[in-house]
């Protein structure tokens, strides 16, 4: 069964307050994962703190119920919360709607209710804005740093390093460099075809 423990901080943004927020607020963590696309890890995971400052809250039910044009404007206000503020506003609002409707507004209930590793994977994979790689990073993070270990969780771990493995600023730099190298190798291989 899962336990509700959390690290005090995730060293992903370089900002102590943002790092604490994503570690201790499951909704902020999930919003950060949605934003983690085509921006730096630092930008993505500092987004929940900035969003909470702009809105005055991170209540997923309230975010879900907000006029999409208003949320879009919140994301576009300079400095924009993301490189693609309109698309990400829509994705974050969809995530918030899902968490509000399916998990009583508590992102932790996504993983707390999972009784098997396969169910954990399915629950994370059902979240809007969470694709396969993000889902696998979340599984690593939850099992290794949050103590979420439903039966068979080991079978769901990917065979490669993920952001979920990162526990220090140095590990984040190593992870980011490995990710850049992987993408460069992929581009080079595609160019050779």
N, CA, C and O atoms as a DFTB+ gen file, in Angstrom:
772 C
 N C O
     1  1       0.850      -1.186       0.000
     2  2       0.000       0.000       0.000
     3  2       0.888       1.240       0.000
     4  3       2.061       1.164       0.368
     5  1       0.349       2.353      -0.401
     6  2       1.127       3.574      -0.486
     7  2       1.121       4.323       0.834
     8  3       0.227       4.157       1.664
     9  1       2.140       5.150       1.005
    10  2       2.213       6.008       2.172
    11  2       2.281       7.446       1.688
    12  3       2.725       7.717       0.572
    13  1       1.839       8.362       2.535
    14  2       1.852       9.765       2.124
    15  2       3.053      10.452       2.751
    16  3       2.920      11.215       3.707
    17  1       4.217      10.175       2.205
    18  2       5.432      10.857       2.607
    19  2       5.898      11.663       1.407
    20  3       5.528      11.377       0.268
    21  1       6.697      12.651       1.670
    22  2       7.202      13.474       0.570
    23  2       8.541      14.060       0.986
    24  3       8.772      14.333       2.164
    25  1       9.417      14.250       0.014
    26  2      10.638      14.974       0.345
    27  2      10.277      16.419       0.696
    28  3       9.233      16.922       0.280
    29  1      11.129      17.070       1.449
    30  2      10.871      18.470       1.804
    31  2      11.029      19.386       0.603
    32  3      10.427      20.458       0.542
    33  1      11.841      18.958      -0.347
    34  2      12.145      19.809      -1.492
    35  2      12.605      18.932      -2.654
    36  3      13.188      17.867      -2.452
    37  1      12.334      19.394      -3.869
    38  2      12.867      18.748      -5.070
    39  2      13.756      19.795      -5.751
    40  3      13.258      20.850      -6.146
    41  1      15.048      19.531      -5.896
    42  2      15.989      20.548      -6.373
    43  2      15.953      20.744      -7.888
    44  3      16.950      20.529      -8.577
    45  1      14.814      21.147      -8.384
    46  2      14.625      21.194      -9.833
    47  2      14.544      22.607     -10.393
    48  3      14.674      22.781     -11.604
    49  1      14.330      23.638      -9.547
    50  2      14.119      24.982     -10.087
    51  2      15.230      25.971      -9.772
    52  3      15.390      26.963     -10.483
    53  1      15.991      25.723      -8.730
    54  2      16.973      26.700      -8.274
    55  2      16.347      27.763      -7.381
    56  3      17.026      28.699      -6.959
    57  1      15.058      27.625      -7.090
    58  2      14.342      28.548      -6.202
    59  2      13.793      27.731      -5.031
    60  3      12.969      26.836      -5.225
    61  1      14.246      28.038      -3.833
    62  2      13.864      27.240      -2.663
    63  2      12.345      27.137      -2.501
    64  3      11.824      26.055      -2.233
    65  1      11.640      28.246      -2.661
    66  2      10.189      28.225      -2.462
    67  2       9.496      27.351      -3.511
    68  3       8.597      26.577      -3.180
    69  1       9.910      27.472      -4.757
    70  2       9.324      26.655      -5.825
    71  2       9.660      25.176      -5.620
    72  3       8.809      24.312      -5.827
    73  1      10.902      24.883      -5.214
    74  2      11.304      23.497      -4.975
    75  2      10.509      22.869      -3.835
    76  3      10.166      21.689      -3.897
    77  1      10.214      23.647      -2.794
    78  2       9.392      23.133      -1.689
    79  2       7.953      22.906      -2.141
    80  3       7.338      21.899      -1.790
    81  1       7.422      23.844      -2.917
    82  2       6.030      23.727      -3.358
    83  2       5.802      22.460      -4.167
    84  3       4.861      21.715      -3.894
    85  1       6.644      22.206      -5.154
    86  2       6.432      21.020      -5.993
    87  2       6.635      19.727      -5.214
    88  3       6.055      18.697      -5.560
    89  1       7.456      19.772      -4.163
    90  2       7.676      18.566      -3.357
    91  2       6.511      18.281      -2.430
    92  3       6.187      17.120      -2.180
    93  1       5.882      19.318      -1.920
    94  2       4.890      19.132      -0.863
    95  2       3.448      19.298      -1.315
    96  3       2.533      18.922      -0.583
    97  1       3.221      19.851      -2.503
    98  2       1.864      20.030      -3.013
    99  2       1.696      19.155      -4.254
   100  3       2.217      19.492      -5.317
   101  1       0.977      18.036      -4.136
   102  2       0.826      17.126      -5.273
   103  2       0.242      17.786      -6.517
   104  3       0.615      17.433      -7.636
   105  1      -0.665      18.736      -6.336
   106  2      -1.236      19.413      -7.497
   107  2      -0.179      20.259      -8.201
   108  3      -0.128      20.297      -9.431
   109  1       0.660      20.931      -7.426
   110  2       1.753      21.718      -8.010
   111  2       2.709      20.805      -8.765
   112  3       3.164      21.146      -9.856
   113  1       3.013      19.653      -8.193
   114  2       3.903      18.691      -8.848
   115  2       3.340      18.265     -10.197
   116  3       4.059      18.254     -11.196
   117  1       2.062      17.914     -10.230
   118  2       1.450      17.477     -11.483
   119  2       1.397      18.609     -12.503
   120  3       1.631      18.380     -13.689
   121  1       1.094      19.821     -12.061
   122  2       1.104      20.969     -12.979
   123  2       2.501      21.162     -13.545
   124  3       2.650      21.429     -14.738
   125  1       3.518      21.032     -12.720
   126  2       4.893      21.145     -13.199
   127  2       5.213      20.118     -14.268
   128  3       5.868      20.430     -15.263
   129  1       4.749      18.887     -14.062
   130  2       4.991      17.858     -15.077
   131  2       4.276      18.181     -16.384
   132  3       4.822      17.931     -17.458
   133  1       3.079      18.725     -16.312
   134  2       2.392      19.126     -17.539
   135  2       3.197      20.207     -18.257
   136  3       3.326      20.176     -19.481
   137  1       3.736      21.155     -17.504
   138  2       4.500      22.266     -18.099
   139  2       5.876      21.841     -18.608
   140  3       6.510      22.580     -19.360
   141  1       6.343      20.661     -18.206
   142  2       7.687      20.205     -18.569
   143  2       7.721      19.697     -20.007
   144  3       7.801      18.498     -20.270
   145  1       7.658      20.653     -20.917
   146  2       7.702      20.328     -22.344
   147  2       8.223      21.539     -23.098
   148  3       7.631      22.618     -23.042
   149  1       9.315      21.360     -23.794
   150  2       9.939      22.379     -24.630
   151  2      10.325      23.645     -23.878
   152  3      10.409      24.725     -24.463
   153  1      10.559      23.503     -22.579
   154  2      11.175      24.536     -21.750
   155  2      12.124      23.808     -20.803
   156  3      12.086      22.582     -20.702
   157  1      12.962      24.554     -20.121
   158  2      13.874      23.915     -19.171
   159  2      13.087      23.346     -17.993
   160  3      11.963      23.766     -17.716
   161  1      13.686      22.404     -17.321
   162  2      13.102      21.844     -16.104
   163  2      12.854      22.977     -15.107
   164  3      11.815      23.020     -14.448
   165  1      13.817      23.888     -15.005
   166  2      13.704      24.995     -14.065
   167  2      12.463      25.842     -14.363
   168  3      11.715      26.191     -13.449
   169  1      12.246      26.169     -15.626
   170  2      11.094      26.977     -16.027
   171  2       9.787      26.217     -15.764
   172  3       8.838      26.770     -15.208
   173  1       9.754      24.956     -16.167
   174  2       8.531      24.163     -16.011
   175  2       8.104      24.059     -14.550
   176  3       6.943      24.296     -14.219
   177  1       9.037      23.708     -13.687
   178  2       8.671      23.421     -12.313
   179  2       8.628      24.651     -11.415
   180  3       8.187      24.565     -10.269
   181  1       9.081      25.791     -11.920
   182  2       8.837      27.040     -11.201
   183  2       7.474      27.608     -11.593
   184  3       6.965      28.512     -10.930
   185  1       6.883      27.084     -12.663
   186  2       5.579      27.524     -13.135
   187  2       4.465      27.421     -12.104
   188  3       3.675      28.358     -11.987
   189  1       4.361      26.322     -11.344
   190  2       3.282      26.242     -10.356
   191  2       3.329      27.361      -9.312
   192  3       2.284      27.881      -8.919
   193  1       4.522      27.733      -8.865
   194  2       4.630      28.817      -7.892
   195  2       4.172      30.134      -8.517
   196  3       3.417      30.886      -7.902
   197  1       4.622      30.405      -9.718
   198  2       4.211      31.638     -10.381
   199  2       2.719      31.642     -10.671
   200  3       2.066      32.677     -10.539
   201  1       2.172      30.497     -11.064
   202  2       0.732      30.403     -11.292
   203  2      -0.034      30.684     -10.003
   204  3      -1.039      31.394     -10.017
   205  1       0.439      30.127      -8.891
   206  2      -0.237      30.367      -7.605
   207  2      -0.149      31.833      -7.210
   208  3      -1.087      32.366      -6.618
   209  1       0.948      32.488      -7.520
   210  2       1.076      33.923      -7.226
   211  2       0.090      34.730      -8.067
   212  3      -0.553      35.650      -7.561
   213  1      -0.026      34.390      -9.331
   214  2      -0.908      35.138     -10.224
   215  2      -2.380      34.918      -9.912
   216  3      -3.190      35.839     -10.019
   217  1      -2.725      33.688      -9.524
   218  2      -4.127      33.375      -9.228
   219  2      -4.487      33.610      -7.762
   220  3      -5.650      33.838      -7.426
   221  1      -3.479      33.550      -6.897
   222  2      -3.736      33.631      -5.466
   223  2      -4.062      32.280      -4.853
   224  3      -4.448      32.206      -3.686
   225  1      -3.912      31.204      -5.629
   226  2      -4.222      29.847      -5.158
   227  2      -3.756      28.834      -6.208
   228  3      -3.368      29.194      -7.319
   229  1      -3.806      27.562      -5.819
   230  2      -3.627      26.447      -6.758
   231  2      -4.755      25.443      -6.566
   232  3      -4.538      24.235      -6.664
   233  1      -5.934      25.929      -6.298
   234  2      -7.110      25.090      -6.109
   235  2      -7.542      24.574      -7.481
   236  3      -8.005      25.347      -8.320
   237  1      -7.392      23.273      -7.706
   238  2      -7.649      22.723      -9.034
   239  2      -9.097      22.863      -9.465
   240  3      -9.364      23.052     -10.652
   241  1     -10.035      22.777      -8.541
   242  2     -11.449      22.938      -8.908
   243  2     -11.704      24.370      -9.384
   244  3     -12.434      24.585     -10.351
   245  1     -11.111      25.329      -8.713
   246  2     -11.276      26.729      -9.124
   247  2     -10.598      26.994     -10.459
   248  3     -11.135      27.714     -11.301
   249  1      -9.418      26.413     -10.655
   250  2      -8.728      26.587     -11.943
   251  2      -9.566      25.965     -13.054
   252  3      -9.727      26.559     -14.120
   253  1     -10.094      24.782     -12.810
   254  2     -10.913      24.096     -13.814
   255  2     -12.155      24.909     -14.168
   256  3     -12.587      24.911     -15.321
   257  1     -12.730      25.596     -13.188
   258  2     -13.968      26.351     -13.400
   259  2     -13.736      27.757     -13.968
   260  3     -14.688      28.441     -14.342
   261  1     -12.491      28.179     -14.030
   262  2     -12.182      29.526     -14.522
   263  2     -12.367      29.588     -16.034
   264  3     -12.088      28.624     -16.747
   265  1     -12.833      30.721     -16.504
   266  2     -12.995      30.939     -17.942
   267  2     -11.664      30.656     -18.641
   268  3     -10.640      31.208     -18.241
   269  1     -11.652      29.813     -19.671
   270  2     -10.409      29.488     -20.374
   271  2      -9.672      30.728     -20.907
   272  3      -8.441      30.742     -20.948
   273  1     -10.408      31.752     -21.309
   274  2      -9.749      32.974     -21.778
   275  2      -8.987      33.653     -20.653
   276  3      -7.907      34.204     -20.868
   277  1      -9.549      33.612     -19.456
   278  2      -8.874      34.206     -18.290
   279  2      -7.606      33.432     -17.949
   280  3      -6.561      34.029     -17.695
   281  1      -7.697      32.098     -17.943
   282  2      -6.507      31.275     -17.659
   283  2      -5.444      31.522     -18.730
   284  3      -4.258      31.632     -18.421
   285  1      -5.876      31.607     -19.980
   286  2      -4.932      31.890     -21.057
   287  2      -4.220      33.206     -20.850
   288  3      -3.018      33.309     -21.096
   289  1      -4.943      34.207     -20.403
   290  2      -4.331      35.515     -20.150
   291  2      -3.340      35.445     -18.987
   292  3      -2.285      36.079     -19.025
   293  1      -3.682      34.676     -17.963
   294  2      -2.772      34.490     -16.827
   295  2      -1.462      33.869     -17.319
   296  3      -0.385      34.265     -16.871
   297  1      -1.543      32.915     -18.221
   298  2      -0.341      32.264     -18.752
   299  2       0.446      33.197     -19.680
   300  3       1.672      33.115     -19.747
   301  1      -0.251      34.077     -20.388
   302  2       0.410      34.973     -21.348
   303  2       1.035      36.207     -20.706
   304  3       1.952      36.798     -21.276
   305  1       0.553      36.605     -19.530
   306  2       1.081      37.794     -18.873
   307  2       2.594      37.680     -18.772
   308  3       3.119      36.653     -18.342
   309  1       3.281      38.722     -19.163
   310  2       4.747      38.692     -19.174
   311  2       5.318      38.747     -17.764
   312  3       4.822      39.504     -16.930
   313  1       6.343      37.965     -17.484
   314  2       6.873      36.941     -18.373
   315  2       5.916      35.753     -18.459
   316  3       5.388      35.287     -17.450
   317  1       5.707      35.278     -19.673
   318  2       4.789      34.163     -19.914
   319  2       5.206      32.962     -19.072
   320  3       6.391      32.731     -18.832
   321  1       4.210      32.207     -18.632
   322  2       4.485      31.023     -17.818
   323  2       5.132      29.895     -18.616
   324  3       5.718      28.980     -18.038
   325  1       5.028      29.959     -19.936
   326  2       5.567      28.889     -20.768
   327  2       5.848      29.440     -22.159
   328  3       5.300      30.467     -22.559
   329  1       6.685      28.761     -22.867
   330  2       6.983      29.123     -24.250
   331  2       5.732      29.112     -25.123
   332  3       5.612      29.903     -26.059
   333  1       4.807      28.215     -24.813
   334  2       3.528      28.098     -25.514
   335  2       2.399      28.320     -24.504
   336  3       1.748      27.362     -24.087
   337  1       2.166      29.559     -24.113
   338  2       1.234      29.819     -23.014
   339  2      -0.198      29.393     -23.277
   340  3      -0.860      28.895     -22.366
   341  1      -0.694      29.569     -24.477
   342  2      -2.085      29.203     -24.762
   343  2      -2.316      27.712     -24.663
   344  3      -3.268      27.266     -24.023
   345  1      -1.448      26.940     -25.295
   346  2      -1.563      25.476     -25.271
   347  2      -1.408      24.953     -23.848
   348  3      -2.156      24.076     -23.414
   349  1      -0.439      25.493     -23.131
   350  2      -0.200      24.997     -21.775
   351  2      -1.300      25.416     -20.807
   352  3      -1.601      24.681     -19.866
   353  1      -1.899      26.570     -21.018
   354  2      -3.034      26.966     -20.181
   355  2      -4.164      25.951     -20.353
   356  3      -4.794      25.541     -19.378
   357  1      -4.409      25.557     -21.582
   358  2      -5.458      24.564     -21.866
   359  2      -5.120      23.222     -21.224
   360  3      -5.990      22.577     -20.639
   361  1      -3.876      22.804     -21.330
   362  2      -3.473      21.509     -20.756
   363  2      -3.541      21.512     -19.236
   364  3      -4.002      20.548     -18.626
   365  1      -3.078      22.603     -18.627
   366  2      -3.132      22.689     -17.166
   367  2      -4.581      22.708     -16.694
   368  3      -4.918      22.068     -15.699
   369  1      -5.429      23.429     -17.394
   370  2      -6.835      23.466     -17.008
   371  2      -7.476      22.078     -17.150
   372  3      -8.285      21.683     -16.311
   373  1      -7.121      21.346     -18.194
   374  2      -7.635      19.982     -18.369
   375  2      -7.155      19.064     -17.239
   376  3      -7.929      18.263     -16.715
   377  1      -5.885      19.185     -16.871
   378  2      -5.358      18.402     -15.745
   379  2      -6.133      18.735     -14.476
   380  3      -6.563      17.840     -13.749
   381  1      -6.310      20.028     -14.216
   382  2      -7.015      20.453     -13.005
   383  2      -8.442      19.933     -12.982
   384  3      -8.935      19.511     -11.936
   385  1      -9.099      19.960     -14.118
   386  2     -10.466      19.439     -14.211
   387  2     -10.491      17.947     -13.879
   388  3     -11.361      17.485     -13.142
   389  1      -9.543      17.205     -14.421
   390  2      -9.462      15.761     -14.168
   391  2      -9.226      15.482     -12.679
   392  3      -9.912      14.651     -12.084
   393  1      -8.264      16.171     -12.090
   394  2      -7.951      15.950     -10.671
   395  2      -9.137      16.350      -9.799
   396  3      -9.445      15.670      -8.820
   397  1      -9.800      17.442     -10.147
   398  2     -10.968      17.877      -9.378
   399  2     -12.102      16.857      -9.481
   400  3     -12.718      16.500      -8.476
   401  1     -12.370      16.396     -10.688
   402  2     -13.503      15.492     -10.914
   403  2     -13.239      14.046     -10.484
   404  3     -14.113      13.395      -9.912
   405  1     -12.043      13.554     -10.760
   406  2     -11.752      12.135     -10.533
   407  2     -11.067      11.844      -9.205
   408  3     -11.095      10.709      -8.731
   409  1     -10.443      12.873      -8.592
   410  2      -9.636      12.626      -7.386
   411  2      -9.928      13.633      -6.279
   412  3      -9.073      13.917      -5.440
   413  1     -11.138      14.166      -6.289
   414  2     -11.589      15.101      -5.247
   415  2     -10.638      16.276      -5.039
   416  3     -10.500      16.779      -3.924
   417  1      -9.985      16.712      -6.114
   418  2      -9.120      17.887      -6.039
   419  2      -7.770      17.655      -5.403
   420  3      -7.042      18.614      -5.145
   421  1      -7.414      16.416      -5.143
   422  2      -6.154      16.095      -4.471
   423  2      -5.302      15.195      -5.366
   424  3      -5.578      14.004      -5.507
   425  1      -4.262      15.781      -5.969
   426  2      -3.396      15.023      -6.862
   427  2      -2.806      13.779      -6.227
   428  3      -2.553      12.798      -6.926
   429  1      -2.580      13.793      -4.924
   430  2      -2.010      12.616      -4.255
   431  2      -2.940      11.409      -4.351
   432  3      -2.484      10.267      -4.290
   433  1      -4.224      11.655      -4.500
   434  2      -5.169      10.536      -4.605
   435  2      -4.983       9.757      -5.906
   436  3      -5.438       8.619      -6.022
   437  1      -4.320      10.366      -6.875
   438  2      -4.010       9.647      -8.117
   439  2      -3.165       8.428      -7.775
   440  3      -3.448       7.326      -8.245
   441  1      -2.141       8.614      -6.969
   442  2      -1.250       7.493      -6.652
   443  2      -1.647       6.784      -5.373
   444  3      -1.390       5.587      -5.248
   445  1      -2.253       7.453      -4.432
   446  2      -2.635       6.785      -3.184
   447  2      -3.667       5.686      -3.408
   448  3      -3.695       4.708      -2.661
   449  1      -4.500       5.829      -4.406
   450  2      -5.529       4.828      -4.663
   451  2      -5.054       3.629      -5.454
   452  3      -5.796       2.656      -5.593
   453  1      -3.848       3.670      -5.972
   454  2      -3.346       2.565      -6.794
   455  2      -2.938       1.392      -5.911
   456  3      -2.192       1.561      -4.945
   457  1      -3.430       0.208      -6.247
   458  2      -3.093      -0.989      -5.468
   459  2      -2.038      -1.855      -6.139
   460  3      -1.456      -2.732      -5.502
   461  1      -1.786      -1.613      -7.433
   462  2      -0.736      -2.352      -8.151
   463  2       0.081      -1.362      -8.973
   464  3      -0.353      -0.242      -9.241
   465  1       1.256      -1.798      -9.362
   466  2       2.083      -0.964     -10.224
   467  2       1.395      -0.668     -11.544
   468  3       1.477       0.453     -12.047
   469  1       0.723      -1.652     -12.107
   470  2       0.011      -1.450     -13.373
   471  2      -1.102      -0.416     -13.212
   472  3      -1.327       0.405     -14.101
   473  1      -1.793      -0.460     -12.078
   474  2      -2.842       0.528     -11.834
   475  2      -2.239       1.914     -11.651
   476  3      -2.806       2.898     -12.127
   477  1      -1.104       2.009     -10.974
   478  2      -0.411       3.292     -10.819
   479  2      -0.065       3.862     -12.194
   480  3      -0.306       5.038     -12.467
   481  1       0.500       3.019     -13.053
   482  2       0.839       3.451     -14.415
   483  2      -0.406       3.934     -15.148
   484  3      -0.372       4.980     -15.796
   485  1      -1.488       3.199     -15.055
   486  2      -2.725       3.564     -15.754
   487  2      -3.301       4.872     -15.212
   488  3      -3.760       5.712     -15.987
   489  1      -3.281       5.052     -13.902
   490  2      -3.821       6.276     -13.303
   491  2      -2.994       7.494     -13.720
   492  3      -3.552       8.536     -14.063
   493  1      -1.681       7.364     -13.692
   494  2      -0.824       8.477     -14.116
   495  2      -0.976       8.734     -15.610
   496  3      -1.027       9.884     -16.048
   497  1      -1.049       7.664     -16.385
   498  2      -1.195       7.794     -17.830
   499  2      -2.522       8.401     -18.251
   500  3      -2.634       8.927     -19.358
   501  1      -3.527       8.338     -17.392
   502  2      -4.837       8.913     -17.705
   503  2      -4.887      10.422     -17.469
   504  3      -5.851      11.079     -17.862
   505  1      -3.861      10.972     -16.834
   506  2      -3.851      12.405     -16.557
   507  2      -3.622      13.196     -17.841
   508  3      -2.679      12.907     -18.578
   509  1      -4.460      14.183     -18.119
   510  2      -4.237      15.033     -19.300
   511  2      -2.875      15.721     -19.217
   512  3      -2.485      16.227     -18.165
   513  1      -2.166      15.729     -20.330
   514  2      -0.870      16.390     -20.385
   515  2       0.288      15.546     -19.890
   516  3       1.425      16.016     -19.854
   517  1       0.015      14.294     -19.505
   518  2       1.059      13.398     -19.001
   519  2       1.215      12.248     -19.985
   520  3       0.426      11.303     -19.985
   521  1       2.236      12.339     -20.817
   522  2       2.522      11.281     -21.769
   523  2       3.355      10.180     -21.140
   524  3       3.573      10.167     -19.929
   525  1       3.818       9.257     -21.969
   526  2       4.537       8.084     -21.472
   527  2       5.808       8.434     -20.707
   528  3       6.037       7.891     -19.625
   529  1       6.636       9.322     -21.238
   530  2       7.901       9.638     -20.555
   531  2       7.651      10.343     -19.224
   532  3       8.322      10.048     -18.235
   533  1       6.702      11.262     -19.186
   534  2       6.378      11.947     -17.930
   535  2       5.796      10.959     -16.932
   536  3       6.112      11.010     -15.743
   537  1       4.948      10.063     -17.415
   538  2       4.360       9.064     -16.543
   539  2       5.452       8.191     -15.916
   540  3       5.394       7.881     -14.726
   541  1       6.429       7.802     -16.705
   542  2       7.508       6.966     -16.169
   543  2       8.374       7.743     -15.181
   544  3       8.811       7.187     -14.173
   545  1       8.626       9.021     -15.458
   546  2       9.357       9.865     -14.500
   547  2       8.596       9.970     -13.186
   548  3       9.188       9.908     -12.109
   549  1       7.284      10.130     -13.283
   550  2       6.471      10.189     -12.068
   551  2       6.524       8.882     -11.291
   552  3       6.588       8.898     -10.062
   553  1       6.500       7.762     -11.984
   554  2       6.587       6.469     -11.295
   555  2       7.908       6.370     -10.540
   556  3       7.933       5.956      -9.381
   557  1       9.002       6.748     -11.193
   558  2      10.304       6.715     -10.515
   559  2      10.284       7.645      -9.309
   560  3      10.694       7.250      -8.217
   561  1       9.819       8.860      -9.491
   562  2       9.771       9.826      -8.395
   563  2       8.934       9.297      -7.234
   564  3       9.369       9.322      -6.083
   565  1       7.757       8.829      -7.540
   566  2       6.849       8.382      -6.480
   567  2       7.377       7.161      -5.743
   568  3       7.251       7.077      -4.522
   569  1       7.964       6.219      -6.461
   570  2       8.450       5.006      -5.800
   571  2       9.747       5.242      -5.042
   572  3       9.940       4.698      -3.955
   573  1      10.635       6.051      -5.610
   574  2      11.947       6.242      -4.984
   575  2      11.977       7.348      -3.933
   576  3      12.721       7.250      -2.956
   577  1      11.172       8.405      -4.122
   578  2      11.274       9.540      -3.206
   579  2      10.040       9.744      -2.324
   580  3      10.122      10.415      -1.295
   581  1       8.916       9.181      -2.712
   582  2       7.685       9.366      -1.936
   583  2       7.228       8.094      -1.235
   584  3       6.259       8.123      -0.476
   585  1       7.901       6.990      -1.474
   586  2       7.530       5.749      -0.804
   587  2       6.251       5.114      -1.313
   588  3       5.646       4.305      -0.610
   589  1       5.826       5.460      -2.518
   590  2       4.619       4.882      -3.113
   591  2       5.033       3.564      -3.767
   592  3       5.727       3.556      -4.784
   593  1       4.607       2.468      -3.181
   594  2       5.055       1.173      -3.681
   595  2       3.936       0.140      -3.667
   596  3       3.942      -0.782      -2.852
   597  1       2.981       0.300      -4.571
   598  2       1.929      -0.723      -4.651
   599  2       2.523      -2.025      -5.200
   600  3       3.600      -2.015      -5.795
   601  1       1.839      -3.111      -5.005
   602  2       2.316      -4.421      -5.464
   603  2       2.729      -4.371      -6.932
   604  3       1.984      -3.877      -7.779
   605  1       3.918      -4.886      -7.226
   606  2       4.407      -4.953      -8.598
   607  2       4.967      -3.655      -9.142
   608  3       5.150      -3.527     -10.353
   609  1       5.241      -2.695      -8.287
   610  2       5.753      -1.399      -8.760
   611  2       7.077      -1.522      -9.496
   612  3       7.347      -0.750     -10.416
   613  1       7.899      -2.476      -9.106
   614  2       9.219      -2.625      -9.713
   615  2       9.141      -2.854     -11.222
   616  3      10.003      -2.393     -11.970
   617  1       8.112      -3.562     -11.663
   618  2       7.956      -3.871     -13.093
   619  2       7.629      -2.634     -13.918
   620  3       7.753      -2.663     -15.143
   621  1       7.218      -1.561     -13.277
   622  2       6.836      -0.344     -13.991
   623  2       7.977       0.646     -14.155
   624  3       7.826       1.655     -14.843
   625  1       9.118       0.372     -13.530
   626  2      10.254       1.294     -13.628
   627  2      10.899       1.201     -14.999
   628  3      11.105       0.103     -15.516
   629  1      11.222       2.352     -15.597
   630  2      11.910       2.313     -16.887
   631  2      13.374       1.912     -16.680
   632  3      13.891       1.984     -15.565
   633  1      14.012       1.506     -17.723
   634  2      15.409       1.088     -17.640
   635  2      16.382       2.210     -17.953
   636  3      17.495       1.948     -18.409
   637  1      15.990       3.444     -17.722
   638  2      16.848       4.592     -18.021
   639  2      16.609       5.667     -16.962
   640  3      15.567       5.674     -16.308
   641  1      17.576       6.577     -16.792
   642  2      17.410       7.639     -15.802
   643  2      16.288       8.602     -16.192
   644  3      16.077       8.891     -17.369
   645  1      15.585       9.084     -15.189
   646  2      14.505      10.043     -15.407
   647  2      14.666      11.199     -14.429
   648  3      15.506      11.153     -13.531
   649  1      13.866      12.219     -14.609
   650  2      13.860      13.337     -13.676
   651  2      13.508      12.862     -12.276
   652  3      13.946      13.463     -11.296
   653  1      12.739      11.816     -12.167
   654  2      12.359      11.275     -10.860
   655  2      13.525      10.767     -10.045
   656  3      13.410      10.621      -8.828
   657  1      14.663      10.491     -10.697
   658  2      15.870      10.049      -9.997
   659  2      16.645      11.206      -9.378
   660  3      17.514      10.982      -8.536
   661  1      16.345      12.434      -9.780
   662  2      17.146      13.604      -9.408
   663  2      16.830      14.047      -7.980
   664  3      15.692      14.378      -7.649
   665  1      17.879      14.042      -7.140
   666  2      17.711      14.454      -5.741
   667  2      18.625      15.611      -5.344
   668  3      18.522      16.122      -4.229
   669  1      19.526      16.032      -6.251
   670  2      20.422      17.158      -5.955
   671  2      20.563      18.027      -7.208
   672  3      20.235      17.602      -8.316
   673  1      21.054      19.243      -7.010
   674  2      21.282      20.141      -8.144
   675  2      22.316      19.552      -9.098
   676  3      22.180      19.701     -10.313
   677  1      23.343      18.889      -8.580
   678  2      24.355      18.265      -9.441
   679  2      23.743      17.151     -10.282
   680  3      24.059      17.019     -11.464
   681  1      22.869      16.347      -9.675
   682  2      22.192      15.283     -10.428
   683  2      21.297      15.874     -11.512
   684  3      21.153      15.289     -12.586
   685  1      20.697      17.029     -11.238
   686  2      19.857      17.673     -12.246
   687  2      20.700      18.064     -13.453
   688  3      20.283      17.848     -14.591
   689  1      21.874      18.634     -13.223
   690  2      22.740      19.026     -14.334
   691  2      23.174      17.796     -15.133
   692  3      23.179      17.825     -16.363
   693  1      23.535      16.726     -14.444
   694  2      23.931      15.486     -15.119
   695  2      22.771      14.939     -15.947
   696  3      22.957      14.531     -17.093
   697  1      21.574      14.933     -15.362
   698  2      20.380      14.464     -16.063
   699  2      20.123      15.309     -17.312
   700  3      19.868      14.770     -18.388
   701  1      20.190      16.626     -17.164
   702  2      19.909      17.514     -18.295
   703  2      20.938      17.332     -19.408
   704  3      20.585      17.359     -20.587
   705  1      22.207      17.147     -19.044
   706  2      23.232      16.930     -20.059
   707  2      23.001      15.605     -20.775
   708  3      23.142      15.528     -21.996
   709  1      22.652      14.578     -20.041
   710  2      22.367      13.278     -20.658
   711  2      21.180      13.386     -21.607
   712  3      21.179      12.774     -22.675
   713  1      20.177      14.157     -21.224
   714  2      18.998      14.347     -22.072
   715  2      19.375      15.104     -23.347
   716  3      18.916      14.756     -24.435
   717  1      20.207      16.134     -23.214
   718  2      20.677      16.876     -24.404
   719  2      21.477      15.968     -25.328
   720  3      21.303      16.005     -26.546
   721  1      22.348      15.156     -24.750
   722  2      23.163      14.232     -25.552
   723  2      22.277      13.215     -26.277
   724  3      22.515      12.897     -27.442
   725  1      21.261      12.711     -25.586
   726  2      20.342      11.748     -26.177
   727  2      19.609      12.376     -27.362
   728  3      19.495      11.757     -28.420
   729  1      19.116      13.591     -27.188
   730  2      18.387      14.273     -28.265
   731  2      19.312      14.566     -29.445
   732  3      18.901      14.444     -30.599
   733  1      20.547      14.948     -29.166
   734  2      21.507      15.228     -30.235
   735  2      21.812      13.955     -31.017
   736  3      21.894      13.981     -32.245
   737  1      21.979      12.853     -30.314
   738  2      22.232      11.571     -30.982
   739  2      21.044      11.162     -31.835
   740  3      21.218      10.631     -32.932
   741  1      19.841      11.404     -31.341
   742  2      18.628      11.077     -32.098
   743  2      18.535      11.917     -33.371
   744  3      18.193      11.405     -34.437
   745  1      18.844      13.219     -33.252
   746  2      18.830      14.086     -34.434
   747  2      19.882      13.648     -35.450
   748  3      19.632      13.648     -36.655
   749  1      21.058      13.277     -34.952
   750  2      22.129      12.837     -35.838
   751  2      21.754      11.547     -36.556
   752  3      22.025      11.387     -37.746
   753  1      21.133      10.639     -35.830
   754  2      20.705       9.376     -36.436
   755  2      19.629       9.617     -37.495
   756  3      19.624       8.974     -38.545
   757  1      18.726      10.541     -37.212
   758  2      17.670      10.865     -38.187
   759  2      18.251      11.514     -39.431
   760  3      17.759      11.292     -40.538
   761  1      19.296      12.317     -39.255
   762  2      19.933      12.996     -40.390
   763  2      20.676      11.999     -41.262
   764  3      20.817      12.220     -42.465
   765  1      21.156      10.899     -40.677
   766  2      21.893       9.887     -41.427
   767  2      20.983       9.008     -42.287
   768  3      21.455       8.315     -43.189
   769  1      19.695       9.038     -42.009
   770  2      18.757       8.164     -42.717
   771  2      18.482       8.661     -44.114
   772  3      17.713       8.042     -44.849
